[in-house]
Amino acid sequence: MTLICLFVFGKSSFETSIKSNNLLSWFVANKLSFNIEKTCYSAFSYNPSNRNDYSSIDLKINAAKVKMCDSVKYLGM
């Protein structure tokens, strides 16, 4: 099992959403699989009031919506 952390940057939540979905589509097109139950995203912003904008990002992997999470626990090395 491999843990992958991806960081996607954008000037707005819309731009970040487009870039993220393109990246996820690339993974699927190259036959890289995700466990959708263990996949989530977190949003970071310079301005804390913008965090709500990022909760509306619609990320999908094979039509399954990726959930937003507040924290992630890294286990292992």
Residue pairs with C-beta under 8 A, 6 or more apart in sequence:
3 74
3 76
6 23
8 16
8 19
8 20
8 23
9 16
9 19
10 16
10 17
10 18
10 19
12 53
13 43
13 50
13 53
13 54
13 56
13 57
16 43
16 54
16 57
17 57
17 58
17 59
20 41
20 57
20 59
21 58
21 59
21 60
24 34
24 59
24 60
24 61
24 66
27 34
27 61
28 61
28 62
34 61
36 61
36 62
36 64
36 66
39 61
39 66
39 67
40 66
40 67
40 68
40 69
40 72
41 57
41 59
41 66
41 67
41 68
41 69
42 68
42 69
42 70
42 71
42 72
43 51
43 54
43 55
43 57
43 68
45 51
45 53
45 54
54 68
55 68
57 68
58 65
59 65
59 66
60 66
